[in-house]
């Protein structure tokens, strides 16, 4: 049985989600203690419970002690990863993208295509925006041999949720390919999506886009940002995502969701400033994508290398986890992260 102390490193939900995913792939029982002990509300929240329950469903496994507020669980994954049409409703504004990222490493090793529909929050703090996953993370994963397509059917925000995404995931041929990005290169284009729901009269999308481009312009950059005014969401909300391509093959992005008391102007400026900060660091991935790709680099057949903007608690946590559970070694040298993949294959027992 894999023993993981959830109070280590970040003490966050990252440990829960990635531990469950890796245990599922290894077909090894997992004992997880002190769950999210460093968060203001320790224990499982609904979004974490849904994520681990989803892995359990995909593998035909068994969960013990898993309920909201649980600080200790035992997970016994089944012996097969099952493809299929799955639908999960978080029931809150909990992150649909985090649930998607929990199950994606599993279903890409399933025997056939899987279609996954998830209902909940799409745009909120402390979680990847759906548009960042769609336009930054998934295109990078496609270079690693993971073909996954995401569609946003309805936006969902804090506190109500109710947003809907759907993913279509094709299985990898045999193993995941390593990703090597050691040169940032020059930006060839910057695109973006300024989304707001039930806020067209206040021109929220335009104001976010204009303020973002004002900051970018002062740094010699310009983004082509689509302004979208949605009326399908069950509540008001907003999100801004920008993403850039470079001539060396890098894709870097940045995003921020709306929040009560957070102005459109602040969102636009802050997204641009964070993007420029990562760009000026010489990184080849943005600060958020850098930690999301670690598990895939660990599973890959070969050596993955990319330059991170800076070490974050999630990067540190994920590097610790991949070594503890998969035995994948990594080296961080002047922000150049190298991950030696274990070459996981679908046929592994």
N, C-alpha and C positions, 0 to 999 in steps of 0.2 A: 504494500500500500504506500502511495506517495503521501508524505506528511508535509503540509505547508502551514506555516504560522502566518496568518493574515495580518499580524501586527508589524511584520518586517517591512523595511524600506518605506514606501509611500503609505502602507496600511490602508489601501484604497480598494475600490471595486475592480481596478485593473487586475489585481491578484486573483480575485474570484473568477472573472471572465476567462483570463488566459490559462489559469490552472485547470479549469473545467475543460476548456478546448483541448489542451495538450493531453490531459488524462484520457479524454475520449479517443484521441488519435492513437495513443499508446495502448488503449484497452486495459488500463491499470486503475485499480481503485484509488480514490483520493479522499484523504481526511483533511479537512480544512478547518482551522481553528482561529479564534480571535478575528473574525471577519470584520473588515472595515473599522478596526479599533481606533484608528487615528482620525476618523471623520466625526463631525458634530453629532450625527445620528448613527451610531455604530450598528452593525448587523446588516442583514440583507434588506434592501429596499425592493419595491415591487419590480423595478426594471432588472435588478440582479436575479431575483427569483425567476422571472420569465426567461432570462437568458440561460440559466442553468437547467430549467425545465425543458427548454427547447433542445438543448444538447442531449438531455436524457431521452427525449422523444425521438430524436434522429438516430440515436444508437440503440434504442430499446433498453435503456439502462434503468437503474433504481436509485432514488434519492432518499436519504434518511435525515430527518431533522430540518428539512428545508421549508421555511415559512418566513413571512415578513418579520424582521427583527432577529432572526436566527443568527447566532454568532459562531455556530459550529455545525458542520454538515459532513455526511459521508456520501460520496457519489461512487456508484458502481456502474461504469459504462457497459453497454452491451458489446457484443463482439463484431457487429457490423454497422457501417455507416450507411444509412438508407436514404436514397434519393426519393424525391416526391414533391408534391404540392403541399406546402406548409402555410398556415395562417396563425399568427399570434397577435393578440391585443393586449398591450401592457396594462391598459385600464386606467392609466394616469398619463401625465405628460413626460413620463420616463423616456429615455432616449431610444428611438428606433434604430439609430445608426450603431449604437453600442451593442444592441442585441444582434444586429446584422453582422457586426465584426466578430462577435463571439462564435457564431455558427459558420461563417464563411470558410475558415480553415478546415472545418469538417466536411462540408458538402462539396468542396472542390476535390475531395478524394472519394466522393460517392461514385457509384458505377455509371450513373447517367445524369441528365439534366435535372436540376431542382429549381422550382419556382417558389419564392418565399414572399409572403405578404405580411407586413408588420404595421400595426396601428399604435400610435402614441405621439410623442413629441419628436419633431424634426429639427427644430432650431431652438437651442437654449445654451446657457453657459455650461462649461465643464463637460462638453460632449461635442463630437464632430458634427458639423452642419451637414445636412443631407447633400447639399450642393458641393461641399468640399470632398465628401466621399465619392460623389458622382464624377467630378471633373479633375480631381487630383489623385486620390488613392487608387481608384479602380483602373485608370489608364496606366499607372505605374505597375500595378499587379498584372496587367495584361502582358507586360514585358517579361514577367516572371512565369508566364504560361498559364495564368489564371484568367479565364474569360468570364467576366461578370458584368451584367448590365443592370443599372438602377434607374427606375422611373419614379418620379414624385407625382402622386395622384392628388394629394391634398396636403397643404401645409398644416402643421400642428405646433402649438407654442405652449409655454408655461402660462397659466397653471392648468389649462383644460386638456391639452393634448388633442386627440382626435385626428391627427394627421396620418396619412397613409403613404407608405413606400412599397415598391415591389422590386425584388431582385430575381434575375434569371442567371443561374450559375451553371456553367459547363464544367465537367470534370477535367482535371489536368491529364495530360497524356500518360505520364508515369510519375514524374517528380516535378517539384517546383524549381524553376531556373534561378540562379543567383542574379542579383542586380548590382551593377557596378556604375557608380556615378562619382567620379573624382574631380571633375572640372565643371564649374558652374556655367561657364560660357556667357554669351550675351543674350539678353532678352530679345526674342523675335516678335512676341505679341503678349498683351495682357487683356484678358477678358474678365467679365464679371456678371453677377446677377444681383440686382437690388430688388428684393421682394418685400412687399408689404401687403397685408390683408385688411380690407375694410378701412383703408387710410388714404385713398386716392385724393380726396378733397384737400388733405393736408400736404400732398405731394411728397410723402415720406420717402418713397423710392428714389425720386429725383434728387432730393436733398442729400440722401446718403451718397448717391453716385457723384454728385457735384463736389461735395466736400472731400470725398476720396480722391477724385481727380485733381483737386486743388493741391493736395499734399503731394501726390505723385508728380504733378507738373513741376513743382519746386525741386524735384530730383531728376528732372529730365525724362519723365515717363508719362505715358498716357494709356488709359484702359478703355476698352470698348465695353461699357456696362449696360446690359439690358435692364430696363426698368419695368418691373412686372407689378401690376395691381390686381391682387387676387380677391375674389369674393366668395370662395368656396369654404374657407376656414370657418370653424365654429366660434372663433374669437379674433380680436385684433392682434396683430403681431408683425414683426419685421425681421429681416435678416439680410446681411450683405456678405457676399463671397467674391473674392477676386482670385484669379489664377493665371500664372504666366508660364510660357514655354521658352526654352532657351535653345540656342543652336547646338548645344552639346547634349541635348536630350533630357534636360532637367524639367520637371514640372513642380512649381512651388505655388502655394496658395495661402490665403488667410481669410478668416471669417469672424463675424460677430453677430449675435442675435440682439433683437430689441429687448428692452426691459423697462418696467415702469420707472420713470424718472430719467431714463437714458435717452438723450436727444438723437435725432437723425444725424445732426452735425457731428456729434461726438463719435457715433458709430463709423461714419465715413472717414473721419480723421484717424481714428484709432486703428482701423483695419489697414489703412495705407501706411501708417507709422510702423506697425508691427511687421508688415510685409517688407518694408525698406530695411528695417533692422536686421531681419533674417538675410536679406539680399546682401547687405553690406558686410555681413559676417563671412561671406565667401562660401556659405553652405550650398549643398546641392539638393537638399530637401528642407522644407519648412519645419519648424519646431514640433508641429503636431504629427505630420506624416512620418517624421523620423522615428517616433516611438511606435507608430501603428504598423510599420513594416518589419519590426524586429522579429516577430514570431515567424514571418514568412522567410526571412533570411535564415533563421535557425532551422527551419524545415527543409530548406533548399538543398539541392545537390551541387555543392560548390561554395565559393566564397563570395559573400556580398560585402560591398564597400561603398560607403557614402559619407559625405561631410555633414555633420550636424551643426546647427547654429550655436548651440550650447547644451550642456548636460541638463536635463530636467529630471524631476523625481520619477516620472513615468518611464523615461529612457533607462534610468538606473534600475528601476524595479523590474522592467521587462528583461534586461540583460541578466539580472540575478535569477529570474524565473526560468529563462531558457536553459541556463546552465544547470540549475537544480533539477529540473524535470526532464529535459531532453539530453542534457550533457553537452550542449552546444557552447563552444568557447567563443569569446569575443575579446577584442582589443580596441581601446580608445586611445588614439595618439594624436594630440593636437587637433581634436575634434574630427579626425578621420576615424570613423567607426568601421571595424572589420568584424564580420560574423562568419564563423566557419560552420556551415550548414551540416546537418547530420544525414542528409539524403533520404528523408522519409519517403517511403513508397506505399502505395495502396495495399500491397500484398503483405506488408509487415505484420507479424503476429504479435 
